[in-house]
Amino acid sequence: MRITRRKMIAGAGLAGAAMALGPSAGSLATTAGRKASLAIYDSRLPQSRVFAREMAGQGLKILDIAGEDAVLWRTIRRMARTPGDVIGLTRWSDLVLVRGFLEEGGRRMSAEEALPHRRRAGSTGFLWRMEGSAKT
């Protein structure tokens, strides 16, 4: 296998994203003995893709919201009615939309953390958890 500069830079970026997540994502998947049933991520964010792989490895169902605006958020609306806690790593604007759908399903925000961007001030992603049973 030939290692190119491009592969090296991409690998370093993913490693950096994984370090930015740190232990927070893993501990967020199980809080107070409650394991989340769904992980929501945005494949447009490198750190969110790392998060999705980690959560899938823990056996959680994952949902990519990168294309949800094209389907008018139907998938998340349907999944908002399923029982269990939900965790995610999304941009702030997507968190606001998803939070609204999940609150309609009877969940409440229990944790939220802005993840710092490595190259600029501010953050690119928000790691969050919503708890509670969905309305049936």
Secondary structure, DSSP 8 states (H G I E B T S, - for coil): ----HHHHHHHHHHHHHHHHHHHHHHHHHEETTEE-SEEEE-TTSHHHHHHHHHHHHTT-EEEE-TTGGGGTTHHHHHHTTSSS-EEEEE-HHHHHHHHHHHHHTT-EEEEEEEEE-SSSSSEEEEEEEEES----
